[in-house]
Amino acid sequence: MIHTITNFFTDEQISALDEIIDAHKDKPGSLIPMLEETQELLGYIPECVQERISVKADIAPNKIYGVVTFYSFFSMNQKARHRIQVCMGTACYVKGGKEIADKIEKDLGVKFGESTEDGRFTYEKARCFGACGLAPIILVDGKVYGKVTLDSIDGILSQYE
């Protein structure tokens, strides 16, 4: 089934998207700011939105796709109410980050980049949060949890409905 932008977004959202595109389309180097505003508006940048940007701003679709998939702060998938990020940097990985990631995947039934069916959590990995002394670390909605253990994960996640 082919999905168009109207399958996902309201007329008001599409109109606001068009305003963002129009404000940036003729400015050199404005693709990233355009995409940032788009994601802030819509929450994510699926292919149908990338296609609209490509047509209206006359930017090659592969260029837009390349930027969206290269930068970790852009997402092509709709996010859940809460965002879990597990640090997979060296210190966190060595101190149990892999096991924590495995437990979260098993308990929530998701893989990296996916959201739970109930829309509660989006699960992501990160390279480093710069707080290696607290390893292993997870972030939930930007809140840092350090020295996480397999036994503490359920308690942490139970705070988020």
Long-range contacts (C-beta under 8 A, 24 or more apart in sequence): 3-48, 4-48, 5-48, 5-49, 5-51, 5-52, 7-48, 8-46, 8-48, 9-42, 9-49, 13-41, 13-42, 14-52, 16-41, 17-41, 17-42, 17-49, 17-52, 18-52, 18-56, 21-52, 21-53, 21-56, 21-57, 22-56, 24-57, 25-56, 25-57, 25-58, 25-59, 31-59, 31-63, 31-64, 31-67, 32-67, 32-71, 35-64, 35-67, 35-68, 35-74, 36-73, 39-73, 39-74, 39-75, 43-75, 43-78, 43-79, 44-75, 44-76, 44-77, 44-78, 44-79, 45-74, 45-75, 45-76, 46-76, 46-77, 46-78, 47-76, 72-124, 72-126, 77-113, 77-114, 77-115, 77-122, 78-115, 79-115, 79-122, 80-115, 80-116, 80-119, 80-120, 80-121, 80-122, 81-119, 81-120, 81-121, 81-160, 81-161, 82-120, 82-121, 82-122, 82-140, 82-141, 82-160, 83-121, 83-122, 83-124, 83-139, 83-140, 83-141, 83-142, 84-121, 84-122, 84-123, 84-124, 84-138, 84-139, 84-140, 84-157, 85-124, 85-125, 85-126, 85-138, 85-139, 85-140, 86-123, 86-124, 86-125, 86-126, 86-136, 86-138, 87-125, 87-126, 87-127, 87-128, 87-129, 87-135, 87-136, 87-137, 87-138, 87-139, 88-125, 88-126, 88-127, 89-126, 89-127, 89-128, 89-129, 89-132, 89-135, 90-128, 91-132, 91-135, 91-136, 92-128, 92-132, 92-135, 92-136, 92-137, 93-136, 94-135, 95-135, 95-136, 96-136, 96-148, 96-149, 96-150, 97-135, 97-136, 97-137, 99-150, 100-136, 100-138, 100-148, 100-150, 100-153, 101-125, 103-150, 103-153, 104-138, 104-153, 104-157, 107-153, 107-154, 120-160, 120-161, 121-157, 121-160
